[in-house]
Amino acid sequence: MHTVDLLEEALALAERNGFSIRRQWLAEGLGGMCRIGDQRVLFINLAASSDEQLGQAIQALRSLNLSGKDHTLSDSLKRLLT
């Protein structure tokens, strides 16, 4: 599976689990997860490579301790989450 496809799958999973996704040019800033009030926000740095953006999403998803038993996820994403 291509990195961009995995990224889109990971971001969809993050949204289903309560994240608001913000894709922004952050220049030298890092993307990643934060909380604004009660809302979890995942900033995806558009200045980063697809691999780095996927890493930002995976790191946020790992914080949720999702079980890898979600049958709707691709095997590739399940492996990245473990």
PDB file with one MODEL, atoms N, CA, C and O in Angstrom:
MODEL        1
ATOM      1  N   MET A   1       0.850  -1.175   0.000  1.00  0.00           N
ATOM      2  CA  MET A   1       0.000   0.000   0.000  1.00  0.00           C
ATOM      3  C   MET A   1       0.898   1.242   0.000  1.00  0.00           C
ATOM      4  O   MET A   1       1.923   1.268   0.681  1.00  0.00           O
ATOM      5  N   HIS A   2       0.520   2.247  -0.748  1.00  0.00           N
ATOM      6  CA  HIS A   2       1.302   3.474  -0.845  1.00  0.00           C
ATOM      7  C   HIS A   2       1.172   4.317   0.418  1.00  0.00           C
ATOM      8  O   HIS A   2       0.161   4.259   1.118  1.00  0.00           O
ATOM      9  N   THR A   3       2.203   5.097   0.695  1.00  0.00           N
ATOM     10  CA  THR A   3       2.247   5.933   1.892  1.00  0.00           C
ATOM     11  C   THR A   3       1.057   6.886   1.954  1.00  0.00           C
ATOM     12  O   THR A   3       0.455   7.059   3.014  1.00  0.00           O
ATOM     13  N   VAL A   4       0.716   7.506   0.825  1.00  0.00           N
ATOM     14  CA  VAL A   4      -0.393   8.472   0.821  1.00  0.00           C
ATOM     15  C   VAL A   4      -1.711   7.768   1.138  1.00  0.00           C
ATOM     16  O   VAL A   4      -2.562   8.325   1.833  1.00  0.00           O
ATOM     17  N   ASP A   5      -1.881   6.552   0.634  1.00  0.00           N
ATOM     18  CA  ASP A   5      -3.096   5.785   0.940  1.00  0.00           C
ATOM     19  C   ASP A   5      -3.159   5.445   2.430  1.00  0.00           C
ATOM     20  O   ASP A   5      -4.215   5.546   3.054  1.00  0.00           O
ATOM     21  N   LEU A   6      -2.016   5.041   2.991  1.00  0.00           N
ATOM     22  CA  LEU A   6      -1.963   4.748   4.432  1.00  0.00           C
ATOM     23  C   LEU A   6      -2.247   5.993   5.256  1.00  0.00           C
ATOM     24  O   LEU A   6      -2.933   5.930   6.275  1.00  0.00           O
ATOM     25  N   LEU A   7      -1.714   7.127   4.808  1.00  0.00           N
ATOM     26  CA  LEU A   7      -1.954   8.390   5.511  1.00  0.00           C
ATOM     27  C   LEU A   7      -3.439   8.711   5.525  1.00  0.00           C
ATOM     28  O   LEU A   7      -3.983   9.066   6.571  1.00  0.00           O
ATOM     29  N   GLU A   8      -4.099   8.591   4.385  1.00  0.00           N
ATOM     30  CA  GLU A   8      -5.538   8.882   4.332  1.00  0.00           C
ATOM     31  C   GLU A   8      -6.337   7.928   5.211  1.00  0.00           C
ATOM     32  O   GLU A   8      -7.291   8.342   5.868  1.00  0.00           O
ATOM     33  N   GLU A   9      -5.954   6.660   5.225  1.00  0.00           N
ATOM     34  CA  GLU A   9      -6.632   5.681   6.082  1.00  0.00           C
ATOM     35  C   GLU A   9      -6.416   6.025   7.558  1.00  0.00           C
ATOM     36  O   GLU A   9      -7.347   5.945   8.360  1.00  0.00           O
ATOM     37  N   ALA A  10      -5.186   6.407   7.912  1.00  0.00           N
ATOM     38  CA  ALA A  10      -4.870   6.757   9.300  1.00  0.00           C
ATOM     39  C   ALA A  10      -5.629   8.005   9.737  1.00  0.00           C
ATOM     40  O   ALA A  10      -6.121   8.067  10.863  1.00  0.00           O
ATOM     41  N   LEU A  11      -5.726   8.996   8.858  1.00  0.00           N
ATOM     42  CA  LEU A  11      -6.445  10.225   9.208  1.00  0.00           C
ATOM     43  C   LEU A  11      -7.947   9.961   9.358  1.00  0.00           C
ATOM     44  O   LEU A  11      -8.598  10.542  10.226  1.00  0.00           O
ATOM     45  N   ALA A  12      -8.483   9.097   8.522  1.00  0.00           N
ATOM     46  CA  ALA A  12      -9.903   8.731   8.656  1.00  0.00           C
ATOM     47  C   ALA A  12     -10.139   8.030   9.989  1.00  0.00           C
ATOM     48  O   ALA A  12     -11.143   8.282  10.654  1.00  0.00           O
ATOM     49  N   LEU A  13      -9.222   7.154  10.382  1.00  0.00           N
ATOM     50  CA  LEU A  13      -9.328   6.464  11.670  1.00  0.00           C
ATOM     51  C   LEU A  13      -9.241   7.467  12.821  1.00  0.00           C
ATOM     52  O   LEU A  13      -9.981   7.366  13.800  1.00  0.00           O
ATOM     53  N   ALA A  14      -8.343   8.421  12.696  1.00  0.00           N
ATOM     54  CA  ALA A  14      -8.209   9.447  13.736  1.00  0.00           C
ATOM     55  C   ALA A  14      -9.509  10.241  13.876  1.00  0.00           C
ATOM     56  O   ALA A  14      -9.955  10.512  14.991  1.00  0.00           O
ATOM     57  N   GLU A  15     -10.108  10.609  12.759  1.00  0.00           N
ATOM     58  CA  GLU A  15     -11.382  11.347  12.818  1.00  0.00           C
ATOM     59  C   GLU A  15     -12.478  10.507  13.455  1.00  0.00           C
ATOM     60  O   GLU A  15     -13.263  11.017  14.254  1.00  0.00           O
ATOM     61  N   ARG A  16     -12.540   9.226  13.110  1.00  0.00           N
ATOM     62  CA  ARG A  16     -13.550   8.339  13.711  1.00  0.00           C
ATOM     63  C   ARG A  16     -13.361   8.200  15.215  1.00  0.00           C
ATOM     64  O   ARG A  16     -14.298   7.859  15.936  1.00  0.00           O
ATOM     65  N   ASN A  17     -12.142   8.466  15.685  1.00  0.00           N
ATOM     66  CA  ASN A  17     -11.842   8.343  17.110  1.00  0.00           C
ATOM     67  C   ASN A  17     -11.722   9.690  17.805  1.00  0.00           C
ATOM     68  O   ASN A  17     -11.072   9.802  18.844  1.00  0.00           O
ATOM     69  N   GLY A  18     -12.348  10.710  17.234  1.00  0.00           N
ATOM     70  CA  GLY A  18     -12.513  11.975  17.937  1.00  0.00           C
ATOM     71  C   GLY A  18     -11.508  13.073  17.648  1.00  0.00           C
ATOM     72  O   GLY A  18     -11.572  14.137  18.266  1.00  0.00           O
ATOM     73  N   PHE A  19     -10.582  12.847  16.727  1.00  0.00           N
ATOM     74  CA  PHE A  19      -9.628  13.901  16.381  1.00  0.00           C
ATOM     75  C   PHE A  19     -10.218  14.855  15.363  1.00  0.00           C
ATOM     76  O   PHE A  19     -10.950  14.443  14.463  1.00  0.00           O
ATOM     77  N   SER A  20      -9.903  16.111  15.505  1.00  0.00           N
ATOM     78  CA  SER A  20     -10.120  17.103  14.462  1.00  0.00           C
ATOM     79  C   SER A  20      -8.792  17.183  13.713  1.00  0.00           C
ATOM     80  O   SER A  20      -7.739  17.338  14.331  1.00  0.00           O
ATOM     81  N   ILE A  21      -8.837  17.080  12.390  1.00  0.00           N
ATOM     82  CA  ILE A  21      -7.619  17.072  11.581  1.00  0.00           C
ATOM     83  C   ILE A  21      -7.412  18.450  10.982  1.00  0.00           C
ATOM     84  O   ILE A  21      -8.319  19.027  10.383  1.00  0.00           O
ATOM     85  N   ARG A  22      -6.203  18.968  11.151  1.00  0.00           N
ATOM     86  CA  ARG A  22      -5.848  20.255  10.545  1.00  0.00           C
ATOM     87  C   ARG A  22      -4.589  20.063   9.726  1.00  0.00           C
ATOM     88  O   ARG A  22      -3.526  19.745  10.260  1.00  0.00           O
ATOM     89  N   ARG A  23      -4.719  20.259   8.432  1.00  0.00           N
ATOM     90  CA  ARG A  23      -3.567  20.168   7.525  1.00  0.00           C
ATOM     91  C   ARG A  23      -3.108  21.587   7.248  1.00  0.00           C
ATOM     92  O   ARG A  23      -3.817  22.378   6.626  1.00  0.00           O
ATOM     93  N   GLN A  24      -1.895  21.899   7.727  1.00  0.00           N
ATOM     94  CA  GLN A  24      -1.390  23.261   7.595  1.00  0.00           C
ATOM     95  C   GLN A  24       0.090  23.251   7.266  1.00  0.00           C
ATOM     96  O   GLN A  24       0.818  22.319   7.608  1.00  0.00           O
ATOM     97  N   TRP A  25       0.519  24.319   6.589  1.00  0.00           N
ATOM     98  CA  TRP A  25       1.942  24.531   6.352  1.00  0.00           C
ATOM     99  C   TRP A  25       2.529  25.073   7.646  1.00  0.00           C
ATOM    100  O   TRP A  25       2.213  26.188   8.062  1.00  0.00           O
ATOM    101  N   LEU A  26       3.376  24.289   8.272  1.00  0.00           N
ATOM    102  CA  LEU A  26       3.948  24.678   9.555  1.00  0.00           C
ATOM    103  C   LEU A  26       5.428  25.019   9.437  1.00  0.00           C
ATOM    104  O   LEU A  26       6.112  25.173  10.449  1.00  0.00           O
ATOM    105  N   ALA A  27       5.922  25.137   8.212  1.00  0.00           N
ATOM    106  CA  ALA A  27       7.325  25.471   7.935  1.00  0.00           C
ATOM    107  C   ALA A  27       8.230  24.578   8.759  1.00  0.00           C
ATOM    108  O   ALA A  27       8.230  23.362   8.567  1.00  0.00           O
ATOM    109  N   GLU A  28       8.992  25.142   9.659  1.00  0.00           N
ATOM    110  CA  GLU A  28       9.916  24.332  10.453  1.00  0.00           C
ATOM    111  C   GLU A  28       9.263  23.749  11.700  1.00  0.00           C
ATOM    112  O   GLU A  28       9.895  23.000  12.444  1.00  0.00           O
ATOM    113  N   GLY A  29       8.009  24.090  11.926  1.00  0.00           N
ATOM    114  CA  GLY A  29       7.307  23.569  13.088  1.00  0.00           C
ATOM    115  C   GLY A  29       6.948  22.106  12.903  1.00  0.00           C
ATOM    116  O   GLY A  29       6.871  21.605  11.781  1.00  0.00           O
ATOM    117  N   LEU A  30       6.735  21.442  14.002  1.00  0.00           N
ATOM    118  CA  LEU A  30       6.361  20.043  13.964  1.00  0.00           C
ATOM    119  C   LEU A  30       4.852  19.911  13.949  1.00  0.00           C
ATOM    120  O   LEU A  30       4.141  20.747  14.505  1.00  0.00           O
ATOM    121  N   GLY A  31       4.377  18.883  13.326  1.00  0.00           N
ATOM    122  CA  GLY A  31       2.963  18.544  13.416  1.00  0.00           C
ATOM    123  C   GLY A  31       2.779  17.595  14.583  1.00  0.00           C
ATOM    124  O   GLY A  31       3.736  17.273  15.287  1.00  0.00           O
ATOM    125  N   GLY A  32       1.571  17.156  14.784  1.00  0.00           N
ATOM    126  CA  GLY A  32       1.301  16.180  15.831  1.00  0.00           C
ATOM    127  C   GLY A  32       0.031  16.499  16.585  1.00  0.00           C
ATOM    128  O   GLY A  32      -0.738  17.385  16.213  1.00  0.00           O
ATOM    129  N   MET A  33      -0.163  15.761  17.643  1.00  0.00           N
ATOM    130  CA  MET A  33      -1.391  15.830  18.419  1.00  0.00           C
ATOM    131  C   MET A  33      -1.287  16.880  19.519  1.00  0.00           C
ATOM    132  O   MET A  33      -0.228  17.082  20.114  1.00  0.00           O
ATOM    133  N   CYS A  34      -2.409  17.540  19.774  1.00  0.00           N
ATOM    134  CA  CYS A  34      -2.516  18.411  20.941  1.00  0.00           C
ATOM    135  C   CYS A  34      -3.976  18.453  21.360  1.00  0.00           C
ATOM    136  O   CYS A  34      -4.855  17.955  20.657  1.00  0.00           O
ATOM    137  N   ARG A  35      -4.211  19.044  22.489  1.00  0.00           N
ATOM    138  CA  ARG A  35      -5.583  19.245  22.981  1.00  0.00           C
ATOM    139  C   ARG A  35      -5.865  20.731  23.017  1.00  0.00           C
ATOM    140  O   ARG A  35      -5.044  21.533  23.462  1.00  0.00           O
ATOM    141  N   ILE A  36      -7.036  21.073  22.543  1.00  0.00           N
ATOM    142  CA  ILE A  36      -7.536  22.439  22.653  1.00  0.00           C
ATOM    143  C   ILE A  36      -8.855  22.312  23.400  1.00  0.00           C
ATOM    144  O   ILE A  36      -9.876  21.926  22.830  1.00  0.00           O
ATOM    145  N   GLY A  37      -8.815  22.642  24.672  1.00  0.00           N
ATOM    146  CA  GLY A  37      -9.977  22.393  25.531  1.00  0.00           C
ATOM    147  C   GLY A  37     -10.173  20.892  25.651  1.00  0.00           C
ATOM    148  O   GLY A  37      -9.248  20.163  26.010  1.00  0.00           O
ATOM    149  N   ASP A  38     -11.370  20.440  25.352  1.00  0.00           N
ATOM    150  CA  ASP A  38     -11.676  19.011  25.410  1.00  0.00           C
ATOM    151  C   ASP A  38     -11.457  18.309  24.083  1.00  0.00           C
ATOM    152  O   ASP A  38     -11.630  17.094  23.991  1.00  0.00           O
ATOM    153  N   GLN A  39     -11.081  19.047  23.063  1.00  0.00           N
ATOM    154  CA  GLN A  39     -10.968  18.473  21.727  1.00  0.00           C
ATOM    155  C   GLN A  39      -9.532  18.070  21.409  1.00  0.00           C
ATOM    156  O   GLN A  39      -8.590  18.826  21.649  1.00  0.00           O
ATOM    157  N   ARG A  40      -9.385  16.860  20.864  1.00  0.00           N
ATOM    158  CA  ARG A  40      -8.082  16.407  20.381  1.00  0.00           C
ATOM    159  C   ARG A  40      -7.917  16.898  18.948  1.00  0.00           C
ATOM    160  O   ARG A  40      -8.805  16.723  18.113  1.00  0.00           O
ATOM    161  N   VAL A  41      -6.773  17.512  18.674  1.00  0.00           N
ATOM    162  CA  VAL A  41      -6.496  18.050  17.346  1.00  0.00           C
ATOM    163  C   VAL A  41      -5.201  17.430  16.845  1.00  0.00           C
ATOM    164  O   VAL A  41      -4.213  17.350  17.574  1.00  0.00           O
ATOM    165  N   LEU A  42      -5.220  16.997  15.602  1.00  0.00           N
ATOM    166  CA  LEU A  42      -4.030  16.450  14.968  1.00  0.00           C
ATOM    167  C   LEU A  42      -3.610  17.402  13.861  1.00  0.00           C
ATOM    168  O   LEU A  42      -4.300  17.556  12.853  1.00  0.00           O
ATOM    169  N   PHE A  43      -2.462  18.038  14.070  1.00  0.00           N
ATOM    170  CA  PHE A  43      -1.906  18.933  13.058  1.00  0.00           C
ATOM    171  C   PHE A  43      -1.004  18.127  12.137  1.00  0.00           C
ATOM    172  O   PHE A  43      -0.049  17.493  12.587  1.00  0.00           O
ATOM    173  N   ILE A  44      -1.309  18.154  10.859  1.00  0.00           N
ATOM    174  CA  ILE A  44      -0.481  17.499   9.855  1.00  0.00           C
ATOM    175  C   ILE A  44       0.280  18.592   9.119  1.00  0.00           C
ATOM    176  O   ILE A  44      -0.316  19.477   8.504  1.00  0.00           O
ATOM    177  N   ASN A  45       1.589  18.517   9.188  1.00  0.00           N
ATOM    178  CA  ASN A  45       2.455  19.531   8.604  1.00  0.00           C
ATOM    179  C   ASN A  45       2.603  19.274   7.105  1.00  0.00           C
ATOM    180  O   ASN A  45       3.261  18.314   6.704  1.00  0.00           O
ATOM    181  N   LEU A  46       2.003  20.115   6.286  1.00  0.00           N
ATOM    182  CA  LEU A  46       2.076  19.951   4.843  1.00  0.00           C
ATOM    183  C   LEU A  46       3.471  20.219   4.289  1.00  0.00           C
ATOM    184  O   LEU A  46       3.755  19.869   3.143  1.00  0.00           O
ATOM    185  N   ALA A  47       4.341  20.831   5.082  1.00  0.00           N
ATOM    186  CA  ALA A  47       5.722  21.057   4.661  1.00  0.00           C
ATOM    187  C   ALA A  47       6.566  19.790   4.817  1.00  0.00           C
ATOM    188  O   ALA A  47       7.694  19.735   4.328  1.00  0.00           O
ATOM    189  N   ALA A  48       6.030  18.779   5.491  1.00  0.00           N
ATOM    190  CA  ALA A  48       6.742  17.525   5.722  1.00  0.00           C
ATOM    191  C   ALA A  48       6.463  16.546   4.581  1.00  0.00           C
ATOM    192  O   ALA A  48       5.499  16.707   3.832  1.00  0.00           O
ATOM    193  N   SER A  49       7.313  15.538   4.462  1.00  0.00           N
ATOM    194  CA  SER A  49       7.114  14.498   3.453  1.00  0.00           C
ATOM    195  C   SER A  49       5.912  13.630   3.833  1.00  0.00           C
ATOM    196  O   SER A  49       5.430  13.683   4.964  1.00  0.00           O
ATOM    197  N   SER A  50       5.443  12.844   2.889  1.00  0.00           N
ATOM    198  CA  SER A  50       4.319  11.935   3.155  1.00  0.00           C
ATOM    199  C   SER A  50       4.658  10.960   4.270  1.00  0.00           C
ATOM    200  O   SER A  50       3.813  10.653   5.111  1.00  0.00           O
ATOM    201  N   ASP A  51       5.895  10.474   4.277  1.00  0.00           N
ATOM    202  CA  ASP A  51       6.317   9.553   5.340  1.00  0.00           C
ATOM    203  C   ASP A  51       6.269  10.225   6.708  1.00  0.00           C
ATOM    204  O   ASP A  51       5.825   9.626   7.687  1.00  0.00           O
ATOM    205  N   GLU A  52       6.726  11.466   6.767  1.00  0.00           N
ATOM    206  CA  GLU A  52       6.702  12.201   8.039  1.00  0.00           C
ATOM    207  C   GLU A  52       5.270  12.498   8.470  1.00  0.00           C
ATOM    208  O   GLU A  52       4.955  12.420   9.658  1.00  0.00           O
ATOM    209  N   GLN A  53       4.412  12.833   7.532  1.00  0.00           N
ATOM    210  CA  GLN A  53       3.006  13.081   7.858  1.00  0.00           C
ATOM    211  C   GLN A  53       2.352  11.808   8.384  1.00  0.00           C
ATOM    212  O   GLN A  53       1.585  11.853   9.345  1.00  0.00           O
ATOM    213  N   LEU A  54       2.654  10.679   7.758  1.00  0.00           N
ATOM    214  CA  LEU A  54       2.128   9.398   8.236  1.00  0.00           C
ATOM    215  C   LEU A  54       2.636   9.130   9.649  1.00  0.00           C
ATOM    216  O   LEU A  54       1.880   8.652  10.495  1.00  0.00           O
ATOM    217  N   GLY A  55       3.887   9.426   9.913  1.00  0.00           N
ATOM    218  CA  GLY A  55       4.438   9.247  11.260  1.00  0.00           C
ATOM    219  C   GLY A  55       3.709  10.089  12.290  1.00  0.00           C
ATOM    220  O   GLY A  55       3.485   9.638  13.414  1.00  0.00           O
ATOM    221  N   GLN A  56       3.335  11.314  11.917  1.00  0.00           N
ATOM    222  CA  GLN A  56       2.581  12.179  12.827  1.00  0.00           C
ATOM    223  C   GLN A  56       1.232  11.549  13.161  1.00  0.00           C
ATOM    224  O   GLN A  56       0.803  11.551  14.315  1.00  0.00           O
ATOM    225  N   ALA A  57       0.577  11.014  12.148  1.00  0.00           N
ATOM    226  CA  ALA A  57      -0.736  10.392  12.359  1.00  0.00           C
ATOM    227  C   ALA A  57      -0.614   9.118  13.193  1.00  0.00           C
ATOM    228  O   ALA A  57      -1.416   8.889  14.099  1.00  0.00           O
ATOM    229  N   ILE A  58       0.380   8.295  12.891  1.00  0.00           N
ATOM    230  CA  ILE A  58       0.560   7.034  13.626  1.00  0.00           C
ATOM    231  C   ILE A  58       0.859   7.303  15.092  1.00  0.00           C
ATOM    232  O   ILE A  58       0.326   6.626  15.971  1.00  0.00           O
ATOM    233  N   GLN A  59       1.699   8.278  15.357  1.00  0.00           N
ATOM    234  CA  GLN A  59       2.031   8.621  16.749  1.00  0.00           C
ATOM    235  C   GLN A  59       0.765   9.021  17.520  1.00  0.00           C
ATOM    236  O   GLN A  59       0.579   8.608  18.665  1.00  0.00           O
ATOM    237  N   ALA A  60      -0.090   9.811  16.901  1.00  0.00           N
ATOM    238  CA  ALA A  60      -1.335  10.221  17.557  1.00  0.00           C
ATOM    239  C   ALA A  60      -2.246   9.020  17.789  1.00  0.00           C
ATOM    240  O   ALA A  60      -2.848   8.892  18.855  1.00  0.00           O
ATOM    241  N   LEU A  61      -2.349   8.147  16.800  1.00  0.00           N
ATOM    242  CA  LEU A  61      -3.219   6.974  16.928  1.00  0.00           C
ATOM    243  C   LEU A  61      -2.699   6.014  17.995  1.00  0.00           C
ATOM    244  O   LEU A  61      -3.490   5.404  18.715  1.00  0.00           O
ATOM    245  N   ARG A  62      -1.403   5.876  18.101  1.00  0.00           N
ATOM    246  CA  ARG A  62      -0.838   4.996  19.139  1.00  0.00           C
ATOM    247  C   ARG A  62      -1.187   5.488  20.533  1.00  0.00           C
ATOM    248  O   ARG A  62      -1.305   4.689  21.462  1.00  0.00           O
ATOM    249  N   SER A  63      -1.352   6.785  20.686  1.00  0.00           N
ATOM    250  CA  SER A  63      -1.703   7.324  22.002  1.00  0.00           C
ATOM    251  C   SER A  63      -3.093   6.874  22.446  1.00  0.00           C
ATOM    252  O   SER A  63      -3.420   6.940  23.631  1.00  0.00           O
ATOM    253  N   LEU A  64      -3.905   6.421  21.502  1.00  0.00           N
ATOM    254  CA  LEU A  64      -5.258   5.964  21.817  1.00  0.00           C
ATOM    255  C   LEU A  64      -5.305   4.513  22.260  1.00  0.00           C
ATOM    256  O   LEU A  64      -6.336   4.040  22.739  1.00  0.00           O
ATOM    257  N   ASN A  65      -4.191   3.801  22.101  1.00  0.00           N
ATOM    258  CA  ASN A  65      -4.138   2.373  22.454  1.00  0.00           C
ATOM    259  C   ASN A  65      -5.249   1.577  21.773  1.00  0.00           C
ATOM    260  O   ASN A  65      -5.941   0.784  22.412  1.00  0.00           O
ATOM    261  N   LEU A  66      -5.407   1.797  20.489  1.00  0.00           N
ATOM    262  CA  LEU A  66      -6.411   1.065  19.729  1.00  0.00           C
ATOM    263  C   LEU A  66      -5.999  -0.393  19.609  1.00  0.00           C
ATOM    264  O   LEU A  66      -4.816  -0.707  19.477  1.00  0.00           O
ATOM    265  N   SER A  67      -6.969  -1.265  19.655  1.00  0.00           N
ATOM    266  CA  SER A  67      -6.639  -2.670  19.435  1.00  0.00           C
ATOM    267  C   SER A  67      -6.474  -2.873  17.935  1.00  0.00           C
ATOM    268  O   SER A  67      -7.151  -2.222  17.139  1.00  0.00           O
ATOM    269  N   GLY A  68      -5.595  -3.754  17.556  1.00  0.00           N
ATOM    270  CA  GLY A  68      -5.378  -4.052  16.142  1.00  0.00           C
ATOM    271  C   GLY A  68      -6.427  -4.977  15.578  1.00  0.00           C
ATOM    272  O   GLY A  68      -6.235  -5.553  14.507  1.00  0.00           O
ATOM    273  N   LYS A  69      -7.538  -5.131  16.282  1.00  0.00           N
ATOM    274  CA  LYS A  69      -8.568  -6.073  15.866  1.00  0.00           C
ATOM    275  C   LYS A  69      -9.657  -5.431  15.020  1.00  0.00           C
ATOM    276  O   LYS A  69     -10.647  -6.082  14.686  1.00  0.00           O
ATOM    277  N   ASP A  70      -9.486  -4.171  14.672  1.00  0.00           N
ATOM    278  CA  ASP A  70     -10.467  -3.483  13.825  1.00  0.00           C
ATOM    279  C   ASP A  70     -10.374  -4.079  12.426  1.00  0.00           C
ATOM    280  O   ASP A  70      -9.387  -3.874  11.720  1.00  0.00           O
ATOM    281  N   HIS A  71     -11.399  -4.813  12.034  1.00  0.00           N
ATOM    282  CA  HIS A  71     -11.382  -5.526  10.758  1.00  0.00           C
ATOM    283  C   HIS A  71     -11.523  -4.604   9.556  1.00  0.00           C
ATOM    284  O   HIS A  71     -11.366  -5.042   8.416  1.00  0.00           O
ATOM    285  N   THR A  72     -11.814  -3.341   9.798  1.00  0.00           N
ATOM    286  CA  THR A  72     -11.949  -2.414   8.678  1.00  0.00           C
ATOM    287  C   THR A  72     -10.597  -1.824   8.266  1.00  0.00           C
ATOM    288  O   THR A  72     -10.498  -1.178   7.223  1.00  0.00           O
ATOM    289  N   LEU A  73      -9.562  -2.039   9.072  1.00  0.00           N
ATOM    290  CA  LEU A  73      -8.249  -1.481   8.782  1.00  0.00           C
ATOM    291  C   LEU A  73      -7.454  -2.401   7.869  1.00  0.00           C
ATOM    292  O   LEU A  73      -7.586  -3.623   7.926  1.00  0.00           O
ATOM    293  N   SER A  74      -6.635  -1.797   7.035  1.00  0.00           N
ATOM    294  CA  SER A  74      -5.746  -2.594   6.191  1.00  0.00           C
ATOM    295  C   SER A  74      -4.693  -3.263   7.076  1.00  0.00           C
ATOM    296  O   SER A  74      -4.388  -2.787   8.170  1.00  0.00           O
ATOM    297  N   ASP A  75      -4.150  -4.362   6.587  1.00  0.00           N
ATOM    298  CA  ASP A  75      -3.091  -5.043   7.333  1.00  0.00           C
ATOM    299  C   ASP A  75      -1.884  -4.138   7.511  1.00  0.00           C
ATOM    300  O   ASP A  75      -1.218  -4.189   8.545  1.00  0.00           O
ATOM    301  N   SER A  76      -1.597  -3.307   6.512  1.00  0.00           N
ATOM    302  CA  SER A  76      -0.452  -2.397   6.595  1.00  0.00           C
ATOM    303  C   SER A  76      -0.615  -1.403   7.741  1.00  0.00           C
ATOM    304  O   SER A  76       0.337  -1.147   8.479  1.00  0.00           O
ATOM    305  N   LEU A  77      -1.819  -0.840   7.896  1.00  0.00           N
ATOM    306  CA  LEU A  77      -2.048   0.119   8.986  1.00  0.00           C
ATOM    307  C   LEU A  77      -2.023  -0.602  10.335  1.00  0.00           C
ATOM    308  O   LEU A  77      -1.484  -0.075  11.309  1.00  0.00           O
ATOM    309  N   LYS A  78      -2.589  -1.776  10.398  1.00  0.00           N
ATOM    310  CA  LYS A  78      -2.554  -2.545  11.659  1.00  0.00           C
ATOM    311  C   LYS A  78      -1.117  -2.770  12.115  1.00  0.00           C
ATOM    312  O   LYS A  78      -0.809  -2.642  13.300  1.00  0.00           O
ATOM    313  N   ARG A  79      -0.233  -3.106  11.166  1.00  0.00           N
ATOM    314  CA  ARG A  79       1.174  -3.335  11.516  1.00  0.00           C
ATOM    315  C   ARG A  79       1.826  -2.063  12.049  1.00  0.00           C
ATOM    316  O   ARG A  79       2.615  -2.114  12.993  1.00  0.00           O
ATOM    317  N   LEU A  80       1.493  -0.915  11.441  1.00  0.00           N
ATOM    318  CA  LEU A  80       2.088   0.330  11.886  1.00  0.00           C
ATOM    319  C   LEU A  80       1.611   0.742  13.275  1.00  0.00           C
ATOM    320  O   LEU A  80       2.329   1.433  13.998  1.00  0.00           O
ATOM    321  N   LEU A  81       0.419   0.327  13.645  1.00  0.00           N
ATOM    322  CA  LEU A  81      -0.144   0.703  14.929  1.00  0.00           C
ATOM    323  C   LEU A  81       0.357  -0.164  16.088  1.00  0.00           C
ATOM    324  O   LEU A  81       0.170   0.180  17.255  1.00  0.00           O
ATOM    325  N   THR A  82       0.984  -1.273  15.761  1.00  0.00           N
ATOM    326  CA  THR A  82       1.464  -2.160  16.830  1.00  0.00           C
ATOM    327  C   THR A  82       2.860  -1.813  17.262  1.00  0.00           C
ATOM    328  O   THR A  82       3.410  -2.463  18.152  1.00  0.00           O
TER     329      THR A  82
ENDMDL
END
